[in-house]
Amino acid sequence: MICRFEAGLLVTIFGAGLFAQTPAKFSVPKDVIWEPDLEYSIAGGKGYRLALDVVRPREGTNPLPAIVCIHGGGFRAGNREHYLPLCLRLAQHGYVAATVSYRLSPLYQFPSPVEDVKAAIRWLRANARRFNLDPQRIGVTGESAGGTLTLFMGLTPDVAELEGTGNLDQSSRVTCVVNYYGATDFTKSYGKSRDAADVLPLFLGGDLEHERVAHERASPLNWVSPRAAPVLTIHGTEDPYVAYEQAGWITDRLRNAGVEAELETIQGGGHGFEGANAERAEQRMFDFFDRHLLPNKSDRELVVVDHGPAGEIFGLSWPAGKILWRAPNARGRDVQALPDGHVLYTMDLTHRVVEIDGSRRVVWEYGAAEGLEVPVAAQRLRNGHTLIGDSQQGKLVEVDRDGQVVWQYQSPEIAKMRMRNCRRVETGDTAGNTLMVVEAAGKIIEINPAGSVVWTFETPGGAHRAPYQALRLANGNTLVGMADPGEVAEVDRSGKILRSIGGDHMDIRLGWVTGIEPTPDGGLLVADYLGRRIIEVSPEWHVRHEWSTGPRDIASISLVP
């Protein structure tokens, strides 16, 4: 049975640190609903019952972003009720807020609490409709030990060894995290903390001398990768329990990995803030969450392929440049955003084409078992079929939802990694034809459904121009992206370049144009692989927005419909 505590109820909260040094009372406002003590898991050999509280706005039609709050207490104490006052404020601000319990030491050691909070996030996703929350927009915050756990939520998306049990069909990935003075390197905590020698052996199974590996494994600093979610760390310079330098270490390492990371320094602040410092820290947290989780009506969303070492696709709020979510793609090259939050993309190293839903769950795939070797391109067609280009075999296949091949084309001219991309033309006089980009030969080939070549365009300058993608426009012309120098050209059926950006023009210099995406207003989104940026140009092809990709190697982009 779910109890709903509403207006007039007075609640007493005990807890030290961020929000209350002494017991405080508050009243649940009429515009929110509080659902306490919701069991999300039974964990551990002794059947440890795990529960959370959810506080959410009473009104609201569209799904809302969620914030998960993780209490502190040295991994051995504390309770979720400590965060109820903040959850109320978050709910009044338009968030679904949850405060969670987790297993405590010494009975339970690392990674038990990490597994528990991940299970709570998956449980919330599985119950998204019940709470009217958006499973694609979940943030996390926590203080002290909870801050460390918060970092694990952002740094270890879908890491199997830390997932634990419960709703494993859902993802534990989060959009962003706010870490209040959580430890980031336990191997350097001793001697710089009042209680590290008392707390850490209980949590890690022994002291540093005897359990160094456990200290290293439980340190968020050692889990940083380019796949991490954006992180805001808030830390006081006079913290006697977690040295302020730990905040700098995690921030620097995240930035070096190409991850958005911010540090809010509270001069003179200790382990827990009061007065103006507390207000400043909370406002900074709200601003960070709002920026990453609340939609900006003027923003659109792109799905972007990082073909580099990170090997991932991610959602990008455009033009704000906020990374909204991430998913691994095994260094694939192509992506297509589909309706309802679904995404179709290629996975090079695992020889697959997959479709995921808004919760990042695979709902369709076609791969090595069906004979794919190196799928470099994938397109969901209007008839529901999927066009796949295999560059190693030099083959195009159109398959239905059951994986049955309904059309195919094969040629040695596009085999042995010579082809880079392919796209079906679905409108206009040439609908049903297919454009293939033969990068190694520096040309675009168009074939009809019978497999006959009906049009060819050779890039000016030859094969070194390395064409990457070609798209047929509604006016019958073709957009072609090239390299050396980077250029986007609009080409007519005679092969004449009608207009271009980049190339030898000095107003816009591009390195290697890979992804091209027309915008509804007649402009273009352009991914410059070597220039490490994404730009948007107006219908007149003047730059109006630009985003630096940092260390990422952007292969293709797709505008979410």
N, C-alpha and C positions, 0 to 999 in steps of 0.2 A: 504494500500500500504506500502511495506517495502522499506525504503530508505537505501542505502548502502553508507557510507561515507568512502572514500578510500584515496589513496595517495594524499598528498599535502594539505589536509584540516587542518587548524589551529583552535584549540579549546581553549577557555579560561575557566579555572576551578577556582571557588571560594570556599574556604573551609578552616577551621582551623583544626589543629591536625596533623594527621600522615604524610600526603604527601605534604601539601601546606599551608604555613602560609600566603602567598600573592598570587595573581593571577599568574598562570603559563601557558605557552603555550607549546603545543606539536603537533607533526605531526603524523598522522596515517600512519604507515609503509605500504609498498606494500604487505607484507606477511600476513597481517591480514585483517579481515572484521569486520566493526563496524555496528551493526544494532540497531539504537536508538529508544526509545520511543515505545516499544512494550507493548501493553496493556495485562496484565495478569489477571485482575479481576476488577469488579465493586463492591465496598464494602460499607457497611454502609447505613443508612436510607436516606442519602442525595446523594447517587450514586457517591461516591468518586472513581474517576478513578485512578487505580493503574497501573504503568508501570515499565518497566525495560529496560536496554540496554544490548545487548549481543556483546561481542568481542571475535572472534575466529580465529584460524589459517586458512589461505586461503587454504593450502594444507593439506592433511591427508586422509587416507583411512579408517583405523580402528577407531571406536568410541573413543572419547577422554574424559578424566576425566574433571569434571566441578568444578568451584569455584564460590560461591555466595558471594557477598560483601554487607555488611549492614552498611550504614553510621551512624555516631553519630549525636549529637546535643541535648542531654538532653530530647529526646522523643518529643521535641516541635519544633525543627528546623533542619536544615541540608538538604542536597539533594544528590541524587545518583550520580550526576556528579563528586562529590568529589573523587570517586573511579575510574574514567575512566583512569587516568594514570597508576594505578596498574593493571587494567584490560588489558591494552595494554601489559604490561610486562608479565602478566600471559599468554596471548595468544601467545606471542613470545616464551614462555617457553613450550608450548604444551598443554595448558589448554583452555577449553571454559569458559570464564569468564562472569559473569552477575552482574550488580550492580542494586539494587532494591530500589524503593520508597515504603513507607508505611505510614499509617495514623498517624497523629501527634496530640499530646495533645495541648490544653485542650479539644478540640472538641471530640477527641477520646482517650479513656483511656485503660489501660490494660484490657483484653489481645489483643486488636485490632491489634497492630503491630506484635505480635507473630503470630496471625492468618494470617496476610498479607504475612509475609515472608514464612510461611509454604505453603500458596497458590502459591507463586512464585516458590518454589521448585517443587511442584506438576505440575505446568504449564510447567516447563522446562522438567520434566520427560515425560509429555504427548507429548511434541514436540521434543523428543530426536533425532529422525531421521532428522528433519529439521536442527538442529544445529550440527549434527554428534557428539552428546555427549553420553557417557556411563551412563545410569541411575543407574548403580550399584556403581559408583564412583563419589560422589558429596561431596565436602568439603565446609565449610562456614567460613568466617572471618568477623570481624567487630570491630570497635573501640568505646570505651565509651558506650553510650546507645546501639550502634550497637554491642558492645562486649557482653552486657547482652542478647540481642536478639540472638546473635550467640550461647550463652550457652543454651538458650531455644531450639534451633534447635537440639543440640546434646543430651540434657537431657530428652526431652519429645517426643521420637519417637512414632508417631501415637497415642498420647493421645487425645481422642475424644473431650474433652471439650476445647481443644486449637486449633483444626484443622480449624475452620471457614468453608468457602465454597470454591467451585471451584475445579474441577477435583478430586473429592473425591475417584475416583477409583484408583488413584495413591497414593503412599506413600510419606510422607514428611520426611522420615528418611534420615539421612546424615551419611557419612562414618567417618568424623573427623571434628574438629573445631579448629580454632585459635582465641582466645579471646584476644584482645588488651584492657587492663585496663577497663573491664566492671565491674560494681558493681554486687556483688553476694549476699549481705544481706542488703536490704534496711532498716531493722529495726535498723541497726547500722551505717547508713550513716549520720544521723544528728549530728552536732557538729564536724564532721571530714571531711566535704566537704564545699567548699565555697558557693555552690549554692543548696545543697540538700533541704533546706527549701523553696526555690523558685520553684524548678523543680518537686520534688516528689508529692506534693499535687495536682499539675495539672495532673499528670499521673495516680495517684492512688485514686483520688476522695476526698482527704483530708489529713491532717497531721497524724503523727504516733499515736497521742493520740486518734483521732477519727476514723482512718481507719487502725488499726493494722493488721487486717486480710488481707486486700488488700496488705499491705506491705509484709507480710509473703508469700502470694500466688505469688507475682510478683518477689520474690527473688529466683534466680536459685539454691541457696544452698539447698532449701527445695524440689527440684525436683531430687536430685541425686539418682540414683539407679544403680544396676549392668548392666542395659541395656544401659547405656549411651555410646555415641561414645567417642573415644579417644580425649583428650583435651590438647592443648598447650595454656597456659596463658602467656602473655608478659606484664610486669607491671614495672613501674618506682618506685623507693623507695621514691621519693619526689613528688608524685602526689598530688596536692592540692584539686582535685575534687573527686577522688575515692581513698581511703586510700589503700596503698600497702598491708596491712594485709588482705584485701578482696581476693586478689589473693591466698594467703596461705590457707585461709579457704576452698575455692572451690577445690584446688589441694589436700589437705589432705583428704577431705571428699570423693572425687572421688577414691583416692587410697585405702581408707578404704573399699570402696564398690567393690574393685577388678577391677576398671577401669583404663586404662592407662592414666596417667595425668602427664604433665610436666610443670614446671614453669621456665620461662626465666626472671631473674631479671636484670633490667637496673639500675645500681647504679647511683643515682643522677638524674635519669630521671623523667620528669614531666608528665603532661597529654598531650601526643604528643611528638614525638621524632624528633631530628634534627641531621644532620651531621652523625658522625660515629655511634651514637646510633640508628638512623633511619636505616642505612645500616645494622647494626648488627641484628636489630629486623626483618627486611624484609628477610634477609638471613636465619634466624632461622625459619621464617614462610615457606619459600620456601622448606627448608630441610624437615620440618615436613610434608608438603603436598606431596612432592615427595616420601617420605618414605611410606605414607599411600595410595597414589592414583596412582602413576606411577608403572606399572608392572615391576617386576624384572624377566628377562627372565629365570633365574635359579630357580625361585620360582614356586611352585604349590599351588593350593588352596584346603583346606580341608573344609568340612562342619562338624561341631562339635555340639554334643548335651550336653547342661548343664542341667542335671536332678535335680539340686539343687534349692534353693530358687529363683534364677533368672528366672528359667523356660524359656529357650530360646535355639534356635539354632543360630550359627553364622558362617560366613565364616572366615577362618584363612589362611593367606598367610604363606606357609611353605617352608623353615624352618625359615623365618624371624620372625614369631610369631605375625604379624600384624593382628588385627581383622578388617575385611573389611566391614562387615554388621551384623546386628542382626535381629531376628524375634522371637516373642513369640511362645512357644510350649506347654504351660500349663503343664510343667514338664513331657513331653513325654520322651521316652527312645530310640527311633530308628530313623535313618535318612538314606537316600540314595540320593546322588547327581546324577542328571540326565543331559542329554545333554541340551545345550542352556540356561544354568543358572537355570534350573528348579530344585526343590528340593522336595522330598517326605518324609514326617515325621509323626510320631505319636503324638497325643495330649491327654495325660492321663486324665486330669481333665475335658475335654470337650468331651471325648469319641469319638474322630475322627481321621481319617487319612486324611491328606490334601496334595495337591501338589500346590506349588507356582511357579510363573515364576520369571524372573530376576528382576522384579520391586516389588517383594514380594506380588503380588496379588494372591489370591486363584483361581486356575483354575480348580481344581477337588477336590472333597471330598466324603468321605464315613464315616458314623458315627452312632450316637445313633438312628437316624431315621430308619436306616437299621438294628438295633439290636445290635450294638457294645456296649460292656461294658468297658473293659479295653484293648484296642489294644496296645500290647507291641512291635510288630514287623510289618514292612511293607516293601515289596520288589516289585519294578516294574519289571515285567518279560519281556523277549525278545519279546513275542507275544503281548505286550501292556497291558496285564492284570496286576492286582495287587494282590499279596499274602499278606494276613493280618492274624496275630496271635492274638487271643483274649484270654488272660491268665485267666481271671475270668471264662469264659464259657468253657475253654479247647477246643477251636475250631479254626481250620484253614479254611479260605475261600479264594478262588480265584475268583475275580470279574472282569468283563470287564469294558470298559469306561462308559457304561451306568449304572453301579452298579448292573448288573445281576450276580448272583452267578453261576459259571460254574463248580466249584469243591469245595468240602468241606470234612473235616475230623474232628471228635470230639471224645474225650476220657477223662474219669475222671482222668486218670493219669497225664494230663497236666492242669487240671482245678484248680480253687480256688488258683490262683496266683502261681502255681508250675512251669509253663513254663516261660522262660525268653526271648527266641528269636527263630526264625525259618527262614530257608533259603532254597529256591528251588535250586537244582543242575541243571545247564543248559548246562553243557558240559560233554563230556566223556561218559563212559559206563553206568554211573548211572544217566544220564540226565533224568529229569522228577521226580526223587525222591525228598523228602523233609527231611531236617535235623531239628529236634526239640531239643532244649536245655531244659531239665527238671532240673532246678536249685535245686529244693527241694529234688530231688532224687540223684543228683550228676551224671547224665548220659546224654548221647546223644542218641537219637532214630532216625533212618532213616526209613521212610515209602515209599512204592512205590505208584504210582497213584491209585491203588486199595485200599490203606489204610493198607496194610500188612506190618508188621515190618520186615525189611530185614537186619538191622544191629544195634547193640547197643554197646556203649562204656561207661564203668563206670569209673569215675575219680578215680585215685589212692588216697586212703585216705578217700573216702566216700563222703557223701553229704556236709560236711563242706567245700569242695573244691569249691563249688558254681560256677559251669561252667556258663558262661554268653553268649558266642557266639561260633558257630562252622561253619566253612567254608570248602567246598570241593575244593581241589586244582586240577589243571589240571592233575597231576600225579596220581590221585585217592586217595591220602591221605587226611586226614582231620586235619585242624587247630582247636585247642580247647583252649579257654582262661579260666583260673581258678583263684581261690583265695587261701589264707592261706596255703602256700605262693603263691603269684601271679606267674603265669606261662603261657607261650604259648607253647603248645606241638604239634608236627606233628605226627599224629597217622596213622598207616597203617590199612588195613582191618582186620588184626588179632588182633588189639587192642594194638599192640606193639608201644611204644613211640620211634620214630626214632631219634628225637632230640628235644631240648627245650631250651628256655631262661627263666631266672628267676628260680622259684622253689627253690631248695636247693643250686643252684650255687651261689657262693659268688661274682662273677664278676658283675652280674646284679641282684639286689634285687627288686622285684615288690610286690605291695600290693594286688590289686585285678584287674586282667585284664578284662576289659569289651570290648571295641571296638578293633577289629582286622581288618586291611585293607592291603592286599598285594599290593606292588608297582610294576610298570611295569618291573623293572629290577630284580625282584626276591626277593627284600627285604620285610620288613614289617613295617607298622605303628601300634603302640600299645598304647592304652589308659589305663593308670594305675589309676583307680578310687580312690583308697585309697592313692596311692603314689603321687597323684595330679600332674601328668605330662603326656605328650605324648612323646614317643620316636620313632625314626626311626632306624631300624637296616638294615645293608647291607645284600646281599644274603648269606653271611657267618654268619649272625646274630650277627654282632658286632655293637654296638651303634655308629651312626654317627651324629645324631641330637637329641636334646632334648628341650622341651618347658614346663616350669612350668605353670600349670593351675591356680595357686593361689587358691582362695576360691571356684572355680567352681567344680562341681561334674560331671565329664565327663562319660557319659554312652555309647556313640557310636560315631564313626567317619566314614567319607566317603570321598574318594578322588574324586575331580571333574574331570570328563572325558574330 
